[in-house]
Amino acid sequence: MKLRSIALATACFASIPAFSTELVYVPINPVFGGSPLNGAVLLNNAQAENKKVDPASKAASSRTNALKDFNDSLQRVILSRLASAASTNIFNSDGRLIPGTIETGDFRITILDTGGGVLSITTIDKATGESTTFQVSQ
């Protein structure tokens, strides 16, 4: 009885027509014909998964960065002290700028009183001739 029920069920399912469509392959990677818009996403995913690091390049870049940082810091300290030394000659005891010209090894600083309490400060790089001018009020 049970075998007969199974055979009958199998016959019923076998008689039902099967519908299907053909399989369509759509590539994702643009190298293989996929959408070019997927390229950036795939590259970012690959770079995020890449855990390999070249130890030689990392060590060399960290030494260069540390040395560069030290030199930049040293340069800032020297420029700060030069600015402090120059500013003692530029300001009077009241803290006001004194019109005139200050010459350093590399720069010429000119302070002009343009009237109305406004001073024009021009800094000229002696080596390149470049200049910067700005105005301040007294």
Stockholm file with secondary structure:
# STOCKHOLM 1.0

chainA/1-138         MKLRSIALATACFASIPAFSTELVYVPINPVFGGSPLNGAVLLNNAQAENKKVDPASKAASSRTNALKDFNDSLQRVILSRLASAASTNIFNSDGRLIPGTIETGDFRITILDTGGGVLSITTIDKATGESTTFQVSQ
#=GR chainA/1-138 SS CHHHHHHHHHHHHHHSCCCCCCCCCCCCSGGGTCCGGGHHHHHHHHHHHCCCCCHHHHHHHHHHHHHHHHHHHHHHHHHHHHHHHHHHHHBCTTSCBCCEEEECSSEEEEEEEEETTEEEEEEEETTTCCEEEEEEEC
#=GC SS_cons         CHHHHHHHHHHHHHHSCCCCCCCCCCCCSGGGTCCGGGHHHHHHHHHHHCCCCCHHHHHHHHHHHHHHHHHHHHHHHHHHHHHHHHHHHHBCTTSCBCCEEEECSSEEEEEEEEETTEEEEEEEETTTCCEEEEEEEC
//
